[in-house]
């Protein structure tokens, strides 16, 4: 490289450093990542409906837990960042402090959204919500510090959106969110390079490696944990089914089987002295998997792949009330139950 080229490169580096004057500390990514990743892993085992049958109490318990974790992480991050700046004799810029506050705001909004989902529905999207809020925070940090964080932020947002568009099972999204927080953020801390400009090919390689850790690895693990039932299991007709049989068995429910759906009404408007039953009749056969005499949650249409228990197979798209002139008030709704891949 010639002397003028070296000088131009040095000037460009100084300009880049001046534009990206926010230095994200490595411990910040560890602090915000690892606790959240652990919470996603344990979320199916702590503060469960069995432990807190009352919905309001369970929602408040989750809100208290999340706020405690966020307050602890934010306090530690603030003090350790200030201490690190003082050790290096660096000024903590105004922009950096404001961006940190935006991170607090985004994580707080994700917490409040999670709390609201207990009462207004949408719990299937909770993992995607956290990923999108995290991605926005990373992208915002990247605008003032590391170019790498911009790439990671956009990919995190894309992971949250694509997981919903692909209608991944909830457990799959939970493992991806746990990997992004618990593994992805610490991995990013090791990849930080103080805002240096890197070729696009290097950034692409870094992001492919990052995606393999936060997306490919958890989805592979999830697939191993939820392996499809063995296809060689014999089909047991419903009339020959014996609940006491040990091991796994596949029972076929024939066409015309009536399945009563028991509905328990609650609240202060409708009186329901006993649960209401809605009889549903199968129009095509359905295979269900039982393990040790108990339904495992997997089901399928004969000849199609097994449907996991955490797949969204039930949907209520609308609920309407009607009061026609001279008639009686009525409530109408639509219930969509889809086990097979065809509509």
N, C-alpha and C positions, 0 to 999 in steps of 0.2 A: 504494500500500500504506500503510495507517494505521500510526501509531507502535507501537501494541500488536502489530500483525501483524509489523512489522519486528523488534521485540524477541523475539517468539516464534520467528521465523525464525532470528534470531541464536543463540538458545538451542539450537534444534534443530541448527544447524550445529556448535556447540561440542560437543554431545553426540555427534553423528556422528563428529566428528574425534577425540573421546576414545575412542569405541568402535573406530574403525579407525585405530589409532595406528601401524600398520606402513606405512612408505613404501617401496615397491618401487622400486629405482633403475632408470632406463631402460637403463643399460648391462648390467644383469643379463639382461634379455630378449635383448639382442643377443648377449651372450657364450654363453648357453645355446642360442640359436636357430641362428645362422649356421653354426657348425662342424657341428652335427648335421645341418642341412639339406644341407650339402656332402657329408657322409658318405653320406647316403641317395642323393644323386645319383650318387656315384662307387662305390656299393657293388657294382654289377655289373661293375666294371672293376678293382677292387683286391682283392688277396688271394683270387683266384678259384681254382676247382679246378685250372685249368691251371697256375697258379703254385704252388699247394700241393696236390698230388694226395693227400697223406695227410690224412685227416679231422681227426685229433688236432692235427697241426701247424697246419692252417688254423684250427681253433677257437681254439687258443692265440694265434695271430697276431692274430685279431680281438679276443680278450680283451685282449691287450697294447695294441692300438691304441685300443680304447674306454677302457680305464683311463687311458692316457696323456692322451687328450683330456679326459676328465672331470676328472682331477686338475689339469690345466693350467687348465681353465675355472674350476673351483671355487677354485683359489688366486688367480687374477686377480680373480674376482668378490669374494672376501673382502677382498682388499687395496684394491681400488678402492672398494668400498662403505664400508669404514672411512675411507678418505681423504676420500670425499665427505661423510660425516657430520662429520668433523673440520673440513672447510672451511666447512660451514654452522653449525658449533658446535652440533651436535645430538648428543643421546645415542643410542647404538645400543641399542635396547631388548632386554630379555631375550627377549621373544616373537619379535622379528625374528630373532635369532641362532638360536633353536630351529627356526623355520620354515625357515630356510636349511639347517639340518642335515637336516630332513625332505626337502628337495629333493635333497640329496646322496644320502640313503637311497633315494629312489624311483628316481633315475637309476642308482644302483648295482644295485638290484634288476632294472631293465630290462636292464642289461648282463649280469648273471648269468643271467637268463632267456634272453637271446640266446645266450650260451655253452652253456647246457644244451640248447637246441634242436638244436645240431649232433649231439648224441648220442641224444636222446630224441624227435626229430621235432618237428613243429609249426612249421617255418620259415615256412610260409604266413602265420602269425599274427604274425610279428615286428613288422611295421609297426603293427598294431593294438595290440600290447602297449606299444610306445613311446608311442603316442598316448594310451592310457588312463592310463599312469603320468604323462605330462605333464599331462593334464587334471586328475588328482587334485591334482597340485602347484599348478597355477594356481588351482583352486577353494579350496585351503587358504590360499594367499596372499590370495585375494580376501576370505575371511572376516575377515581382520584389516586389510586395506588397501583395495583398490579394488573397488567393486561390479562394475566392468567385467570384472575377472579371474574373478569367479564365473561370469558368463555365458560367457566364453571357455572356462573349464575344463569346464563342462557340455557345451558344443558339441564340444570336443575329444574328450571321452569318447564322446559320441554318434557322432562321425565314426569312431572306432576300432571301435565295436560294429556300426554300420550297414554299414561296409565288409565285415565278416565275414558279416553276415546277407545282404547283397546278393551275396556270393560274387564280389566284384570280382577281376579278374585281379591277380596280384601286382604287376606293373609299375604298374598304376593306383594301388594302395595305396601303393606306394613314392613315386610322384610326389606324392600327397596328403600323406604324412608329411613329405617334403622341403619342401613348401610351408608346412605348418603350422609347422615349426621355422624354416626359412630365411626365410620371408616373413611368416608370421603373428605370430611373437613380436616381430620388429622393428616391425611395424605396430601391435601392441598398445602398444609403448613410446611411440609417437607419439600414442596415443589416451588415455593416462593423464591423469587430471584431479585428482589429489591427493585422491581419495576423496569428491569432491562428489556429492551426490545428484542424479541426473538423472531426467527423466521416462522412463517405460517405453518410450514411442514413440521417444525418442532412442536408448536402448540397443538397441532392436530394429533401428533403422536402422544403427547401428554394427555390429551383429553380422551383418546381411545383407551389408553391404559387406565385412566380414571373411571371411564364408563364400564370397563370390564370388571372393576372392583365393586362399583356401587349399583350396577344393574345386572350384569351377566352372572356374577357370583351369587347374589341373593336369589335370583330367579331360579338358578340351578339348584341351590339348596332347598328352595321352596318346592321345587318339582320332586326332589328326593324325599322330602318329608310328606308329600301328598301324592305318593305314587298311586297310579290307577289300580283298582282291584284286579287280581289275576283273572285273565280272560278264560283260563281253563276251568274255572269253577263251574260246576254243573248248575243248570237252571232248575230251581225247585218251584213247582206250581203252588199257588197260594193254598189250595185245598190240602196239599201234602206238607205244608210248613209246620214244623214243630219248634217252638221257641226255645226249648231246653237243649237243642243241639249245640254242642260246643264248636268253637272255631268260626270261620267266615262262611257265609252262604249267600247266594243270590236268589231272591224270591221274585217271581214274575207276577205282577198284578194284572189280571186279564181285563179286556174291554168290558165295560159295564159295571166294574167294581164301584160301589158307592162308598165314598170316603166322607164321613161327616166332619165338618170343620166347626169346632166349638168356639163360640165367641162370648167373652165375658164383658158385659157393659159396666162402666163405672162413671162417676160424675154426679152432678146434681140436677140433671135434666130428665134423663130417661130412667124408668124403673125397670129393673131386670131381676125378678125373684130367683130365676135360675138361668144358667148359661143358655144362650141361643145356639141352635145347631143349624148349619147350612150344609145340606147334602150335596156333594159334588160327585159326578159320575164320570169315570174315565172313558174317553172316546178312542183311546189307543193304549196298548199295553205299556207298562212301565216296569223296569227292573230296579229293585232296591237292594242295597247291600246291608247285611246284618253281620255283626261281630259279637259272638257269644250271646246271641239271642236279642241284641239291641240294635236298633237302626243306627248306622254310622253317619248318615247324612248324604252319602253318595247315591245318585240315581241316574238313570239313562233310559232313553227310548231304545228298544232292541235294535242292534245294528249300528248305533251311534256311540260316540265316546261318552265316558262317564262324566257326570257333572258333579263337581266338588260341592261340599256342603256350604262353603263360603262364597259361592257364585251367586250373582244377583239373578235368581230365577223367578222372583215374584215382584210384581210392580202394580201400584195403584196410581194410574196417571191423573185421575180426576175424581172429585167428590162434589156433588151438587145437591142443593135443597130446592124443592119445588112446591108451590102452593097454587094449584090451578083454580079458576073461579068455580065455585060450587063443589069443589072436590076436597079431598083430604090432603094434608101436608105429607110430603114424601121426601126421602133422601135416596138419591141414586148414585152409584159409583161403578167403576170398572175395575175388575181384578184380572190381571194378566199373569198366568202361570205358564212358564215356558221351560221345559226340560230339554227338548231337542233343539237342534240348530236351526230348524226351519220355522218360520213365523206361522 
